[in-house]
């Protein structure tokens, strides 16, 4: 599959249509706003963002990219949806964040930017593309030797379907219906295997949990639903 075709038109159209609500913490993007401090602190603790050159793959409206910039990183955010990128650019200007945005795929960027970034993040994106392996390989190519690569996605288990799809989309409505396709979800062993083949070594892993009673997110040790992996590129 070519880089130009590694996207789902329906997925892209969905995020384009929601672009103007990206920075509304009470909108469809409320979960991203709520989990962002958790993933930001975890990334910063491991990779020490201050002064780092960072790439955020599938950045959308820039919630994570901008927050990493405010931690002192020099951030490039990339995405194929141009409307969220415009929203991200305007928001970054208003907050004086050191972040720039570009409409390009990870595979195309990697063709000219191998081993350039200290940190590469690809969060809540792999389950939305036809070939996650191609994105994983591109992320690995763009990390410097010893650089960090962070992934987050959703496990393909019945429990994940119950919580992340049936519960979050159909019952609680904290995500729009159709946000996730169970068939596209990725098991941790699948992601780890693809990352290892691309020259990445696992350093840490965390599960992302959601309490249905308190409606709060937290990081824990179980990878049965949402999960995050921290990898380092071999020297």
C-alpha positions as CSV (number, residue, x, y, z in Angstrom):
1,X,0.0,0.0,0.0
2,X,1.4,3.4,-1.0
3,X,1.6,6.3,1.5
4,X,-0.9,8.2,-0.6
5,X,-3.6,5.5,0.0
6,X,-2.9,4.7,3.6
7,X,-6.0,6.5,4.9
8,X,-9.7,5.8,5.2
9,X,-11.8,8.5,3.4
10,X,-14.7,8.0,5.8
11,X,-12.4,8.5,8.8
12,X,-10.9,11.6,7.3
13,X,-14.3,13.1,6.5
14,X,-15.5,12.5,10.1
15,X,-12.6,14.4,11.6
16,X,-12.9,17.2,9.0
17,X,-16.6,17.7,10.0
18,X,-15.7,18.0,13.7
19,X,-12.8,20.3,13.2
20,X,-14.4,23.5,14.7
21,X,-15.1,21.7,18.0
22,X,-11.7,20.3,18.6
23,X,-10.7,22.7,21.4
24,X,-14.1,22.6,23.1
25,X,-13.6,20.4,26.2
26,X,-17.3,19.6,26.3
27,X,-17.5,18.5,22.7
28,X,-17.0,15.1,21.1
29,X,-13.3,15.6,21.9
30,X,-13.8,15.7,25.6
31,X,-12.1,12.3,26.1
32,X,-8.9,13.7,24.4
33,X,-8.9,16.7,26.7
34,X,-9.3,14.5,29.7
35,X,-6.6,11.9,28.9
36,X,-4.1,14.5,27.6
37,X,-2.6,15.4,31.0
38,X,-2.1,11.7,31.8
39,X,-0.4,10.9,28.5
40,X,1.6,14.2,28.5
41,X,3.0,13.6,32.0
42,X,3.9,10.0,31.1
43,X,5.7,11.0,27.9
44,X,7.5,13.9,29.7
45,X,8.7,11.7,32.6
46,X,10.3,9.2,30.2
47,X,11.5,11.4,27.4
48,X,12.1,14.8,29.1
49,X,10.4,17.0,26.5
50,X,12.2,20.3,27.3
51,X,14.5,21.2,24.4
52,X,13.6,18.1,22.4
53,X,12.6,18.0,18.7
54,X,9.3,16.3,18.6
55,X,7.0,14.9,15.9
56,X,3.3,14.3,16.6
57,X,1.8,12.0,14.0
58,X,-1.9,12.2,13.5
59,X,-2.0,15.4,15.5
60,X,-5.6,16.4,14.6
61,X,-6.4,19.7,16.2
62,X,-3.2,19.8,18.2
63,X,-4.2,19.0,21.8
64,X,-1.1,16.9,22.5
65,X,1.2,18.7,20.2
66,X,0.5,22.1,21.8
67,X,0.8,20.8,25.3
68,X,4.2,19.2,24.5
69,X,5.3,22.6,23.1
70,X,4.3,24.2,26.4
71,X,6.7,21.7,28.1
72,X,9.6,23.2,26.1
73,X,9.6,21.0,23.0
74,X,10.0,22.1,19.4
75,X,7.0,20.3,17.9
76,X,5.9,19.5,14.4
77,X,2.4,18.1,14.1
78,X,1.3,16.3,11.0
79,X,-2.1,15.1,9.8
80,X,-4.0,14.5,6.5
81,X,-7.1,16.4,7.6
82,X,-6.5,20.0,6.7
83,X,-9.4,21.6,8.6
84,X,-8.2,20.4,12.1
85,X,-4.7,21.6,11.1
86,X,-6.1,25.0,10.5
87,X,-7.8,25.0,13.8
88,X,-4.6,23.8,15.5
89,X,-2.5,26.5,13.8
90,X,-4.8,29.3,15.0
91,X,-4.9,27.9,18.5
92,X,-1.1,27.7,18.7
93,X,-0.8,31.3,17.6
94,X,-3.2,32.4,20.3
95,X,-1.3,30.5,23.0
96,X,2.2,31.3,21.7
97,X,3.1,27.6,21.5
98,X,6.3,26.6,19.6
99,X,4.6,24.2,17.3
100,X,4.1,24.1,13.5
101,X,1.8,21.9,11.4
102,X,2.0,20.2,8.1
103,X,-0.6,18.3,6.0
104,X,1.4,15.2,5.1
105,X,1.4,11.5,5.9
106,X,4.0,9.9,8.2
107,X,5.3,7.8,5.3
108,X,5.8,10.7,3.0
109,X,7.5,12.8,5.7
110,X,9.8,9.9,6.6
111,X,11.1,9.8,3.0
112,X,13.1,13.0,3.7
113,X,13.3,13.1,7.5
114,X,14.9,9.8,8.6
115,X,16.5,9.9,12.1
116,X,15.6,13.5,12.7
117,X,13.4,13.6,15.8
118,X,14.2,13.0,19.5
119,X,10.6,12.0,20.2
120,X,7.8,10.7,17.9
121,X,4.3,10.4,19.2
122,X,1.4,8.6,17.4
123,X,-1.6,8.6,19.7
124,X,-5.1,7.4,19.0
125,X,-4.3,7.2,15.3
126,X,-3.2,3.7,14.3
127,X,-6.7,2.2,14.6
128,X,-7.9,4.7,12.0
129,X,-5.6,3.8,9.1
130,X,-5.7,0.8,6.7
131,X,-2.0,-0.1,7.3
132,X,-0.9,0.7,10.8
133,X,2.4,-1.2,10.2
134,X,3.4,1.4,7.5
135,X,2.8,4.2,10.1
136,X,4.8,2.3,12.8
137,X,7.7,1.8,10.4
138,X,7.6,5.5,9.4
139,X,7.6,6.6,13.0
140,X,10.6,4.4,13.7
141,X,12.6,5.8,10.7
142,X,12.1,9.4,11.8
143,X,13.3,8.8,15.4
144,X,17.0,9.3,16.1
145,X,19.0,6.4,17.4
146,X,18.1,6.2,21.1
147,X,15.1,8.4,20.4
148,X,11.7,7.7,21.9
149,X,8.6,6.6,20.0
150,X,5.2,6.6,21.8
151,X,2.0,4.8,20.6
152,X,-1.4,4.6,22.0
153,X,-4.4,2.7,20.6
154,X,-7.2,0.2,21.7
155,X,-6.9,-3.5,22.2
156,X,-9.0,-5.9,20.1
157,X,-10.7,-7.8,22.9
158,X,-14.4,-8.4,23.8
159,X,-13.8,-6.2,26.9
160,X,-12.5,-3.4,24.8
161,X,-15.5,-3.6,22.6
162,X,-17.8,-3.5,25.6
163,X,-16.1,-0.4,27.1
164,X,-14.6,1.6,24.2
165,X,-17.3,1.0,21.6
166,X,-20.6,-0.2,23.1
167,X,-20.1,1.8,26.4
168,X,-18.4,4.9,25.2
169,X,-20.2,5.3,21.9
170,X,-23.6,3.8,22.3
171,X,-24.4,4.1,26.0
172,X,-22.6,7.0,27.5
173,X,-22.2,8.9,24.2
174,X,-18.8,10.3,25.2
175,X,-17.7,9.5,21.6
176,X,-19.6,9.8,18.4
177,X,-21.1,6.5,17.1
178,X,-18.8,4.9,14.6
179,X,-15.6,6.4,16.0
180,X,-14.0,3.0,16.2
181,X,-14.3,-0.2,14.1
182,X,-13.7,-3.3,16.2
183,X,-12.0,-5.0,13.2
184,X,-9.3,-2.2,13.1
185,X,-8.4,-2.4,16.7
186,X,-4.8,-3.7,17.4
187,X,-3.7,-6.2,20.0
188,X,-0.6,-5.2,22.0
189,X,1.4,-8.2,20.8
190,X,0.7,-7.1,17.2
191,X,1.9,-3.6,17.8
192,X,4.9,-4.7,19.7
193,X,5.9,-7.2,17.0
194,X,5.6,-4.5,14.2
195,X,7.6,-2.0,16.3
196,X,10.3,-4.6,17.1
197,X,10.6,-5.3,13.4
198,X,11.1,-1.6,12.8
199,X,14.0,-1.5,15.3
200,X,12.1,-0.3,18.4
201,X,12.6,-1.7,21.9
202,X,9.8,-1.6,24.5
203,X,10.6,0.5,27.6
204,X,7.3,1.0,29.3
205,X,3.6,0.2,28.8
206,X,0.5,1.5,30.5
207,X,-3.2,0.7,30.2
208,X,-5.8,3.5,29.9
209,X,-8.8,2.9,32.1
210,X,-12.1,4.6,32.4
211,X,-14.3,4.5,35.6
212,X,-17.9,4.3,34.4
213,X,-19.1,5.6,37.8
214,X,-16.8,8.5,38.4
215,X,-16.3,9.1,34.6
216,X,-12.5,9.6,35.2
217,X,-9.6,8.2,33.2
218,X,-6.5,6.8,34.7
219,X,-3.3,5.0,33.7
220,X,-2.9,1.5,35.1
221,X,-1.2,-1.8,34.3
222,X,-3.9,-3.7,32.4
223,X,-3.7,-3.4,28.6
224,X,-7.1,-5.0,28.1
225,X,-8.8,-1.9,26.7
226,X,-6.8,1.3,25.8
227,X,-3.1,1.1,26.1
228,X,0.1,3.1,25.6
229,X,3.6,1.8,24.6
230,X,6.9,3.6,25.1
231,X,9.6,2.5,22.7
232,X,13.2,3.5,22.0
233,X,15.0,3.2,18.7
234,X,18.1,1.0,18.8
235,X,21.4,2.9,18.8
